[in-house]
Amino acid sequence: MSEKQRAEWHCYQHNDKLARVFLTNEGFEVDYYKGKELLKTETHYDKSESWAENCADNYVQGIKQI
């Protein structure tokens, strides 16, 4: 099994919320931060880039709650 590759694709930030979208060899992942604390990583392997970006943007805008 090959090592998982993870490259930052996009970053969204508003006030103290940050969401980083990554492209992996399996698909997209999103890391959600409040301040410097990583709250959660979501996997969206079966979804599109737009889907992952919308999740990230919705979080920093306060629409998506973690």
C-alpha positions in Angstrom: 0.0 0.0 0.0 1.4 3.4 -1.0 1.9 6.3 1.5 -0.9 8.8 1.5 -0.1 12.0 -0.4 -1.6 15.2 0.8 -1.3 18.7 -0.8 -3.0 21.8 0.3 -5.4 22.9 -2.5 -7.3 25.9 -1.0 -7.5 27.8 2.2 -10.6 29.7 3.6 -10.5 32.0 6.6 -12.8 34.4 8.3 -12.1 35.9 11.8 -10.9 33.0 14.0 -12.1 30.2 11.7 -9.9 28.5 9.1 -10.6 25.7 6.7 -7.9 24.1 4.6 -8.8 21.9 1.6 -6.4 19.2 0.7 -6.1 16.9 -2.4 -5.0 13.4 -1.5 -4.4 10.4 -3.7 -7.8 9.2 -2.3 -9.7 12.5 -2.9 -10.4 15.7 -1.0 -10.1 16.3 2.7 -11.0 19.4 4.8 -9.3 20.4 8.0 -11.4 22.7 10.2 -9.7 25.0 12.8 -11.0 27.4 15.4 -8.0 29.6 16.3 -5.0 27.3 16.2 -7.0 24.2 17.3 -7.8 21.5 14.7 -11.4 20.6 15.4 -12.0 18.0 12.8 -10.9 16.5 9.5 -13.6 15.5 7.0 -13.0 13.2 4.1 -14.9 13.8 0.8 -13.3 11.1 -1.3 -16.4 10.5 -3.4 -17.2 14.3 -3.8 -16.0 17.0 -6.2 -13.5 19.8 -5.6 -16.4 22.2 -5.5 -18.1 20.2 -2.8 -15.1 20.3 -0.5 -14.6 24.0 -1.2 -18.2 24.7 -0.3 -17.9 22.8 2.9 -14.8 24.8 3.8 -16.4 28.2 2.9 -19.7 27.3 4.7 -17.7 26.6 7.9 -15.8 29.9 7.9 -19.0 31.9 7.1 -20.8 30.3 10.1 -23.2 28.2 8.0 -21.6 24.8 8.8 -21.3 24.0 12.5 -18.4 21.8 13.8 
